[in-house]
Amino acid sequence: MLDNVAETDVLLRIAPELMMFLPGARRTEWQRVAPDGTSTLGHLVESLGIPLTEVGPMTVDGVGVGPGLHPRPAQVVEVHAVPRPQPMGHRFLLDVHLGTLARRLRLLGIDAAYHNDMDDPSLVVQANSERRVLLTQDRGLLRRRALWLGAYVRGSRAPDQLRDLLERFAPRLRPWTRCTACNGELDTVAKREIEPMLQAGTRRSYDVYGQCRDCGKVYWHGAHSGHLEEIVTQAENWTSDR
């Protein structure tokens, strides 16, 4: 614990999983914050740079408290990370910077809405109206009061981001059942029904096809399926380890 803590300060003990949100110079377990008499515990935590979407149980003297608490001077608050897995539904909306992750989620059959030109207010509106978890690496977006639920995506590489999401939300995987282009569901389609849409080489080489209910795009296991199979297999291994 910090030494010489002022009696007017609130002392926050930050879970290791939340340290990444603290500025480098302040990246320590114990944080002291001077309450102003009006700010809630939630405001104090966010003032450190930690989005409340990433915060789990908080306790004072072993008793659970909520973000609306007005902490008293000299209180010690334990701030834990969101427990994993987090059973909050499996429908997602991704911001404009997570397009690769969106396509990988769709490959796994996970409902992942994505638009490459949607601004922050529109993202919040869609997330709320469709009850989707908004996925982003923008802390400011996660702090919008109107947002019903969001989550910070950890990792700079798509494989790391995918693993983070699978570990946090534990969604059911249904590989090869969604359109990676538009998120629509795929139906098995007879070759004869889509034959005019196929190149001659494709018609000769493949007999099993799927077609998106929404955009009509046709899918088959082609030249790139080996790489996609690797993504699916790796994701299934991650989920089986839980």
C-alpha positions in Angstrom: 0.0 0.0 0.0 1.1 3.6 -0.6 2.9 5.3 2.3 1.8 8.6 3.7 -1.6 8.6 2.0 -3.4 11.8 2.8 -6.5 11.3 4.9 -8.4 13.3 2.3 -7.5 10.8 -0.5 -9.3 7.7 -1.7 -7.0 4.7 -2.3 -7.7 2.5 -5.3 -6.1 -0.9 -5.7 -6.0 -1.7 -9.4 -6.2 -5.3 -10.7 -3.2 -6.4 -12.8 -5.4 -6.9 -15.9 -6.3 -3.2 -15.8 -2.8 -1.8 -15.5 -2.5 -1.4 -19.2 -5.0 1.5 -19.1 -2.9 3.5 -16.7 -0.4 6.1 -18.0 3.2 4.7 -18.0 4.4 6.9 -15.2 1.5 5.9 -13.0 1.3 2.2 -13.8 1.3 0.9 -10.2 -1.0 -1.2 -8.2 -2.0 1.5 -5.8 -3.6 4.7 -7.0 -4.7 7.6 -4.8 -7.3 10.1 -5.9 -8.5 13.2 -4.2 -12.4 13.1 -4.3 -14.1 16.5 -4.9 -17.2 15.7 -3.0 -19.4 15.2 -6.1 -17.6 12.6 -8.3 -18.7 9.0 -8.1 -16.4 6.0 -7.8 -17.0 5.4 -11.5 -15.8 8.9 -12.4 -12.6 8.4 -10.2 -11.8 5.1 -12.0 -12.3 6.7 -15.4 -10.2 9.6 -14.4 -7.3 7.2 -14.3 -7.9 6.1 -17.9 -9.8 2.9 -17.2 -13.1 2.4 -19.1 -15.8 1.2 -16.8 -16.7 -1.5 -19.5 -13.5 -3.2 -18.4 -14.2 -3.0 -14.6 -15.7 -5.9 -12.7 -16.5 -6.1 -9.0 -15.4 -3.2 -6.8 -15.3 -3.6 -3.0 -14.8 -1.5 0.1 -13.8 -3.5 3.2 -14.9 -6.6 1.4 -18.3 -5.3 0.6 -19.4 -4.9 -3.0 -20.0 -1.4 -4.2 -21.2 0.1 -7.5 -19.8 2.9 -9.7 -22.4 5.3 -8.3 -20.8 5.3 -4.9 -19.5 8.6 -3.5 -16.3 7.4 -1.8 -15.3 8.9 1.5 -11.8 10.1 2.2 -9.4 7.4 3.4 -11.5 4.6 2.0 -9.7 1.8 0.3 -11.4 0.4 -2.9 -10.4 -2.8 -4.6 -11.0 -2.5 -8.4 -11.2 -5.8 -10.2 -11.3 -6.6 -13.9 -14.4 -8.0 -15.6 -14.6 -11.7 -14.9 -14.1 -14.0 -17.8 -16.0 -15.4 -19.5 -18.5 -12.6 -19.6 -22.0 -14.0 -20.6 -23.4 -10.8 -22.2 -24.7 -12.1 -25.5 -22.9 -13.0 -28.6 -23.9 -10.2 -31.1 -21.2 -7.7 -31.8 -20.6 -4.4 -33.6 -17.0 -3.5 -34.5 -15.7 0.0 -35.1 -14.0 1.1 -38.3 -10.5 0.0 -37.2 -11.4 -3.7 -36.6 -12.3 -4.9 -40.1 -10.0 -7.9 -40.1 -11.3 -9.0 -36.7 -14.9 -8.7 -38.0 -14.2 -11.0 -41.0 -12.6 -13.6 -38.7 -15.6 -13.5 -36.4 -17.9 -14.0 -39.3 -15.7 -16.9 -40.6 -16.4 -18.5 -37.2 -20.1 -18.0 -37.6 -20.3 -15.2 -35.0 -22.7 -12.4 -35.6 -20.4 -9.4 -36.2 -21.8 -6.2 -37.7 -19.2 -3.9 -39.3 -19.2 -0.7 -41.4 -16.0 0.9 -42.7 -17.5 4.4 -42.7 -19.6 4.7 -39.6 -18.9 7.5 -37.1 -19.0 7.1 -33.3 -22.6 8.4 -32.6 -24.0 6.1 -35.3 -22.1 3.1 -33.8 -23.7 3.8 -30.4 -27.1 4.1 -31.9 -26.8 0.7 -33.8 -25.2 -1.0 -30.8 -28.1 0.1 -28.5 -30.9 -0.5 -31.0 -29.7 -4.0 -31.9 -28.4 -4.9 -28.5 -24.9 -5.5 -29.8 -21.7 -5.4 -27.8 -19.6 -2.5 -29.3 -16.0 -3.7 -29.8 -13.3 -1.0 -30.1 -9.9 0.2 -29.0 -11.1 3.7 -28.6 -11.4 4.4 -24.8 -13.3 7.6 -25.5 -16.0 5.7 -27.4 -16.4 3.3 -24.5 -16.9 6.2 -22.1 -20.0 7.5 -23.9 -22.8 7.5 -21.4 -25.4 6.5 -24.0 -23.7 3.2 -24.8 -25.4 0.2 -23.3 -22.4 -2.1 -23.5 -19.0 -2.1 -25.0 -15.7 -3.9 -24.7 -12.0 -2.9 -25.2 -10.3 -5.3 -27.7 -6.8 -6.1 -26.6 -4.0 -6.8 -29.0 -2.5 -5.1 -32.1 -2.7 -8.2 -34.3 -5.9 -9.9 -35.5 -5.0 -13.3 -34.0 -4.4 -11.7 -30.6 -7.6 -9.7 -30.9 -9.6 -12.8 -31.8 -8.3 -14.8 -28.9 -9.0 -12.0 -26.5 -12.6 -11.8 -27.7 -13.1 -15.6 -27.6 -11.7 -15.8 -24.1 -13.8 -12.9 -22.8 -17.2 -13.7 -24.3 -16.9 -17.4 -25.1 -19.3 -17.3 -28.1 -20.5 -20.4 -29.7 -18.5 -21.2 -32.9 -20.3 -22.2 -36.1 -17.6 -22.0 -38.8 -18.5 -21.5 -42.4 -22.1 -20.4 -41.7 -21.8 -16.6 -42.3 -20.9 -14.4 -45.2 -17.5 -12.7 -44.4 -18.5 -9.8 -46.7 -21.9 -8.8 -45.2 -22.5 -11.0 -42.1 -25.5 -12.7 -43.6 -26.2 -16.4 -43.0 -25.2 -19.0 -45.6 -27.4 -21.6 -47.1 -26.2 -24.7 -48.9 -27.1 -24.2 -52.6 -27.1 -26.7 -55.5 -24.4 -26.2 -58.0 -26.9 -26.0 -60.9 -28.6 -23.0 -59.2 -25.5 -20.8 -59.2 -23.7 -22.3 -62.2 -24.1 -19.2 -64.3 -22.3 -17.2 -61.6 -19.2 -19.4 -61.6 -16.0 -19.3 -63.7 -15.3 -22.3 -65.8 -12.4 -23.5 -63.6 -14.5 -23.3 -60.5 -17.4 -25.2 -62.0 -15.0 -28.0 -63.0 -13.2 -28.2 -59.6 -15.9 -27.8 -56.9 -19.3 -29.3 -56.3 -20.2 -28.0 -52.8 -21.4 -24.3 -52.5 -23.0 -22.0 -50.0 -24.8 -18.7 -50.8 -25.5 -15.7 -48.6 -29.1 -15.1 -47.9 -28.6 -11.3 -47.8 -26.1 -10.3 -50.6 -26.1 -13.5 -52.7 -22.4 -14.0 -52.6 -21.4 -17.6 -53.4 -18.8 -19.5 -51.3 -16.8 -22.7 -51.9 -13.6 -24.2 -50.5 -11.1 -22.8 -52.9 -7.4 -21.8 -53.1 -7.5 -19.8 -49.8 -9.3 -22.3 -47.7 -6.1 -23.7 -46.2 -5.4 -20.4 -44.5 -9.0 -20.0 -43.4 -9.0 -23.6 -42.0 -5.9 -22.7 -39.9 -7.8 -19.7 -38.4 -10.8 -21.9 -37.6 -8.7 -24.7 -36.1 -6.8 -22.3 -33.9 -10.0 -20.7 -32.7 -11.5 -24.1 -31.9 -8.4 -25.1 -30.0 -8.6 -21.9 -27.9 -12.2 -22.5 -27.0 -11.6 -26.1 -26.2 -8.9 -25.1 -23.7 -11.5 -23.2 -21.5 
